[in-house]
Amino acid sequence: MSGRASDKDDEAAQQHLLDLADGVFAEWRQIMRAALLREGLAAERAERLATLVVAAIEGTVAMCRANRSADALDQVQEELETVLDAALARTNG
């Protein structure tokens, strides 16, 4: 029976960590979304771009760790700047 309690504890701990991570990602997306809204983007577009930015950065961090190199982060930064500049130019142009 102690194995079952341990499994439940592990599952509860894992769920807690997932909930924490979800909250952090949601907060980061909200911060990015708010900044994009201030720049004049429509709410739906701001939401999509905020999700793209957070996902791209987090995925790239994992790649950089695996590759032991920051090269991918530099590449993603350049591409995100291009995408965001283009999106903002459409609203301000």
Backbone as a chain_set.jsonl record, in Angstrom:
{"seq": "MSGRASDKDDEAAQQHLLDLADGVFAEWRQIMRAALLREGLAAERAERLATLVVAAIEGTVAMCRANRSADALDQVQEELETVLDAALARTNG", "coords": {"N": [[0.8, -1.201, 0.0], [2.021, 1.19, 0.546], [3.292, 1.856, -1.782], [1.241, 2.738, -3.427], [0.45, 5.093, -2.137], [2.762, 6.568, -2.438], [2.832, 6.772, -5.23], [0.553, 8.326, -5.62], [1.342, 10.626, -4.28], [3.507, 11.383, -5.886], [2.156, 11.844, -8.283], [0.491, 13.963, -7.503], [2.431, 15.876, -6.899], [3.595, 16.194, -9.419], [1.398, 17.21, -10.839], [1.068, 19.611, -9.475], [3.462, 20.949, -10.173], [3.061, 21.156, -12.946], [0.827, 22.816, -12.958], [1.961, 25.122, -11.837], [3.868, 25.757, -13.841], [2.139, 26.204, -16.008], [0.842, 28.481, -15.083], [2.97, 30.325, -15.032], [3.691, 30.432, -17.768], [1.293, 31.423, -18.788], [1.25, 33.931, -17.566], [3.534, 35.123, -18.724], [2.707, 35.156, -21.411], [0.553, 36.893, -21.155], [1.813, 39.284, -20.386], [3.318, 39.826, -22.715], [1.222, 39.986, -24.561], [-0.182, 42.229, -23.587], [1.725, 44.233, -24.046], [1.83, 44.179, -26.825], [-0.785, 44.902, -27.44], [-0.764, 47.526, -26.499], [0.796, 48.608, -28.453], [-0.915, 48.715, -30.528], [-1.905, 46.44, -31.82], [-4.484, 44.161, -32.838], [-6.586, 42.371, -30.568], [-6.842, 39.545, -30.934], [-4.748, 38.943, -32.694], [-2.583, 39.852, -31.17], [-2.704, 38.023, -29.071], [-2.091, 35.6, -30.393], [0.515, 36.155, -31.345], [1.838, 36.594, -28.93], [1.733, 34.048, -27.809], [3.25, 32.697, -29.724], [5.782, 33.922, -29.363], [6.481, 33.238, -26.687], [6.417, 30.409, -26.851], [8.357, 29.978, -28.835], [10.692, 30.974, -27.638], [10.907, 29.381, -25.31], [11.07, 26.803, -26.432], [13.416, 27.104, -27.84], [15.245, 27.544, -25.8], [15.343, 24.986, -24.693], [16.461, 23.637, -26.887], [18.952, 24.913, -27.026], [20.108, 24.107, -24.63], [20.316, 21.361, -25.085], [22.008, 21.346, -27.305], [24.135, 22.649, -26.274], [24.777, 25.258, -26.932], [24.238, 28.662, -27.81], [23.435, 29.42, -30.277], [20.999, 28.839, -31.634], [19.21, 30.394, -30.177], [19.984, 32.967, -30.846], [19.303, 32.941, -33.568], [16.509, 32.567, -33.45], [15.774, 34.862, -32.093], [16.345, 36.826, -34.022], [14.474, 36.145, -36.031], [12.039, 36.39, -34.641], [12.087, 39.123, -34.12], [11.827, 40.07, -36.742], [9.266, 39.111, -37.433], [7.667, 40.378, -35.471], [8.272, 43.093, -35.958], [7.181, 43.364, -38.539], [4.47, 42.847, -38.01], [3.853, 44.969, -36.318], [4.41, 47.124, -37.968], [2.331, 47.02, -39.773], [0.218, 47.878, -38.234], [0.949, 50.4, -37.495], [1.519, 51.66, -39.786]], "CA": [[0.0, 0.0, 0.0], [2.856, 2.384, 0.571], [3.578, 2.187, -3.17], [0.12, 3.523, -3.949], [0.519, 6.432, -1.549], [3.896, 7.229, -3.078], [2.401, 7.092, -6.588], [-0.381, 9.453, -5.525], [2.149, 11.805, -3.926], [4.252, 11.758, -7.09], [1.193, 12.4, -9.232], [0.079, 15.268, -6.985], [3.563, 16.783, -7.066], [3.717, 16.478, -10.844], [0.287, 18.094, -11.199], [1.376, 20.92, -8.902], [4.49, 21.555, -11.023], [2.433, 21.51, -14.216], [-0.012, 23.988, -12.694], [2.861, 26.267, -11.684], [4.413, 26.081, -15.157], [1.04, 26.775, -16.786], [0.645, 29.842, -14.591], [4.093, 31.153, -15.476], [3.549, 30.652, -19.204], [0.134, 32.304, -18.982], [1.66, 35.28, -17.169], [4.431, 35.639, -19.757], [1.893, 35.465, -22.587], [-0.242, 38.076, -20.849], [2.715, 40.44, -20.435], [3.605, 40.082, -24.122], [-0.045, 40.403, -25.175], [-0.456, 43.602, -23.165], [2.659, 45.107, -24.749], [1.411, 44.242, -28.225], [-2.016, 45.693, -27.481], [-0.361, 48.931, -26.353], [1.364, 49.026, -29.736], [-1.998, 48.849, -31.487], [-2.343, 45.201, -32.459], [-5.79, 43.635, -32.463], [-6.479, 41.432, -29.45], [-6.634, 38.166, -31.4], [-3.378, 38.876, -33.248], [-1.674, 39.996, -30.031], [-2.72, 36.745, -28.346], [-1.352, 34.608, -31.186], [1.931, 36.508, -31.353], [2.355, 36.375, -27.578], [1.929, 32.603, -27.685], [4.386, 32.365, -30.585], [7.028, 34.388, -28.746], [6.795, 32.405, -25.511], [6.718, 29.053, -27.305], [9.628, 29.985, -29.553], [11.798, 31.157, -26.688], [11.027, 28.197, -24.448], [11.575, 25.701, -27.253], [14.803, 27.39, -28.172], [16.047, 27.308, -24.593], [15.56, 23.535, -24.626], [17.417, 23.295, -27.947], [20.273, 25.423, -26.639], [20.638, 23.224, -23.586], [20.689, 20.089, -25.706], [23.142, 21.579, -28.21], [25.192, 23.343, -25.53], [25.125, 26.414, -27.753], [23.188, 29.68, -27.868], [23.225, 29.798, -31.678], [19.571, 28.791, -31.973], [18.556, 31.534, -29.536], [20.283, 34.129, -31.693], [18.51, 32.817, -34.79], [15.101, 32.782, -33.125], [15.633, 36.291, -31.782], [16.289, 37.561, -35.29], [13.211, 35.861, -36.71], [10.945, 36.993, -33.875], [12.143, 40.564, -34.383], [11.281, 40.273, -38.082], [7.82, 38.878, -37.374], [7.04, 41.426, -34.662], [8.4, 44.358, -36.682], [6.213, 43.346, -39.631], [3.128, 42.955, -37.437], [3.687, 46.322, -35.797], [4.422, 48.058, -39.1], [0.986, 47.001, -40.359], [-0.702, 48.637, -37.384], [1.422, 51.781, -37.365], [1.851, 52.197, -41.103]], "C": [[0.842, 1.264, 0.0], [3.225, 2.807, -0.846], [2.48, 3.04, -3.763], [0.147, 4.949, -3.405], [1.639, 7.227, -2.207], [3.538, 7.641, -4.507], [1.462, 8.296, -6.584], [0.355, 10.739, -5.167], [2.922, 12.312, -5.136], [3.33, 12.414, -8.116], [0.74, 13.791, -8.795], [1.202, 16.295, -7.157], [3.734, 17.164, -8.531], [2.61, 17.429, -11.288], [0.529, 19.508, -10.688], [2.42, 21.65, -9.759], [3.924, 21.98, -12.375], [1.556, 22.75, -14.057], [0.833, 25.248, -12.539], [3.408, 26.716, -13.034], [3.344, 26.732, -16.038], [0.797, 28.219, -16.371], [1.738, 30.788, -15.053], [3.962, 31.449, -16.967], [2.383, 31.59, -19.501], [0.488, 33.747, -18.627], [2.581, 35.903, -18.219], [3.653, 36.021, -21.014], [1.083, 36.736, -22.358], [0.602, 39.345, -20.898], [3.006, 40.811, -21.891], [2.354, 40.591, -24.837], [-0.344, 41.862, -24.838], [0.453, 44.588, -23.891], [2.246, 45.265, -26.212], [0.122, 45.032, -28.387], [-1.704, 47.183, -27.365], [0.213, 49.485, -27.651], [0.322, 49.081, -30.845], [-2.445, 47.587, -32.195], [-3.746, 44.818, -31.971], [-5.598, 42.532, -31.425], [-6.169, 40.005, -29.904], [-5.216, 37.974, -31.937], [-2.351, 38.972, -32.128], [-1.583, 38.693, -29.242], [-1.9, 35.696, -29.091], [0.147, 34.9, -31.175], [2.563, 36.298, -29.979], [2.636, 34.895, -27.358], [3.124, 32.16, -28.519], [5.711, 32.735, -29.924], [7.419, 33.499, -27.577], [7.179, 30.996, -25.931], [8.068, 28.983, -28.008], [10.805, 30.096, -28.592], [11.983, 29.91, -25.829], [11.544, 26.989, -25.22], [13.048, 25.876, -27.587], [15.717, 27.193, -26.977], [16.344, 25.819, -24.455], [16.57, 23.085, -25.684], [18.828, 23.726, -27.574], [20.907, 24.552, -25.563], [21.127, 21.917, -24.195], [21.925, 20.233, -26.58], [24.348, 22.189, -27.518], [25.718, 24.535, -26.317], [23.939, 27.379, -27.764], [22.867, 30.098, -29.302], [21.741, 29.838, -32.046], [18.827, 29.975, -31.365], [18.791, 32.807, -30.345], [19.438, 34.106, -32.96], [17.041, 33.113, -34.53], [14.848, 34.246, -32.781], [15.491, 37.103, -33.062], [14.949, 37.369, -35.994], [12.021, 36.458, -35.967], [10.918, 38.503, -34.072], [11.527, 40.879, -35.745], [9.763, 40.149, -38.067], [7.123, 40.008, -36.618], [7.131, 42.787, -35.345], [7.364, 44.451, -37.806], [4.789, 43.524, -39.097], [2.872, 44.372, -36.943], [3.659, 47.36, -36.911], [3.048, 48.134, -39.74], [0.009, 47.827, -39.548], [-0.335, 50.115, -37.324], [1.654, 52.443, -38.727], [0.67, 52.58, -41.83]], "O": [[0.405, 2.3, -0.501], [3.45, 3.992, -1.094], [2.756, 3.968, -4.523], [-0.107, 5.902, -4.142], [1.484, 8.413, -2.497], [3.898, 8.732, -4.948], [1.564, 9.175, -7.439], [0.036, 11.81, -5.682], [2.986, 13.516, -5.385], [3.688, 13.414, -8.738], [0.619, 14.694, -9.623], [0.949, 17.445, -7.516], [3.99, 18.326, -8.847], [2.872, 18.364, -12.044], [0.235, 20.484, -11.377], [2.27, 22.84, -10.037], [4.27, 23.044, -12.889], [1.547, 23.626, -14.921], [0.473, 26.311, -13.045], [3.414, 27.908, -13.341], [3.624, 27.706, -16.737], [0.57, 29.082, -17.219], [1.459, 31.928, -15.425], [4.107, 32.598, -17.383], [2.484, 32.455, -20.372], [0.069, 34.678, -19.315], [2.428, 37.074, -18.564], [3.899, 37.069, -21.611], [0.942, 37.56, -23.262], [0.147, 40.372, -21.402], [2.945, 41.986, -22.255], [2.431, 41.527, -25.632], [-0.718, 42.639, -25.717], [0.005, 45.657, -24.307], [2.308, 46.363, -26.766], [-0.042, 45.755, -29.369], [-2.31, 48.004, -28.053], [0.128, 50.684, -27.915], [0.637, 49.452, -31.976], [-3.288, 47.653, -33.089], [-4.131, 45.116, -30.84], [-4.574, 41.849, -31.411], [-5.321, 39.336, -29.313], [-4.571, 36.962, -31.663], [-1.355, 38.249, -32.137], [-0.502, 38.308, -28.797], [-1.102, 34.983, -28.482], [0.956, 33.986, -31.012], [3.712, 35.864, -29.888], [3.664, 34.532, -26.785], [3.924, 31.339, -28.071], [6.653, 31.942, -29.93], [8.564, 33.056, -27.488], [8.156, 30.444, -25.427], [8.834, 28.042, -27.801], [11.798, 29.382, -28.732], [13.106, 29.441, -25.649], [12.371, 26.235, -24.708], [13.818, 24.916, -27.61], [16.845, 26.723, -27.128], [17.47, 25.435, -24.137], [17.432, 22.25, -25.408], [19.786, 22.982, -27.784], [22.111, 24.295, -25.593], [22.208, 21.429, -23.867], [22.788, 19.355, -26.598], [25.441, 22.246, -28.081], [26.921, 24.791, -26.368], [22.783, 26.958, -27.731], [22.102, 31.039, -29.512], [21.288, 30.777, -32.7], [17.904, 30.504, -31.983], [17.884, 33.624, -30.503], [18.915, 35.139, -33.378], [16.401, 33.828, -35.301], [13.811, 34.8, -33.147], [14.619, 37.965, -33.167], [14.362, 38.329, -36.493], [11.096, 36.977, -36.593], [9.846, 39.098, -34.177], [10.785, 41.852, -35.879], [9.06, 40.99, -38.628], [6.107, 40.532, -37.075], [6.17, 43.556, -35.317], [6.745, 45.497, -37.999], [3.998, 44.27, -39.673], [1.781, 44.91, -37.136], [2.958, 48.366, -36.805], [2.639, 49.199, -40.204], [-0.924, 48.411, -40.099], [-1.195, 50.972, -37.127], [1.947, 53.636, -38.805], [0.769, 53.053, -42.962]]}, "num_chains": 1, "name": "protein.A"}
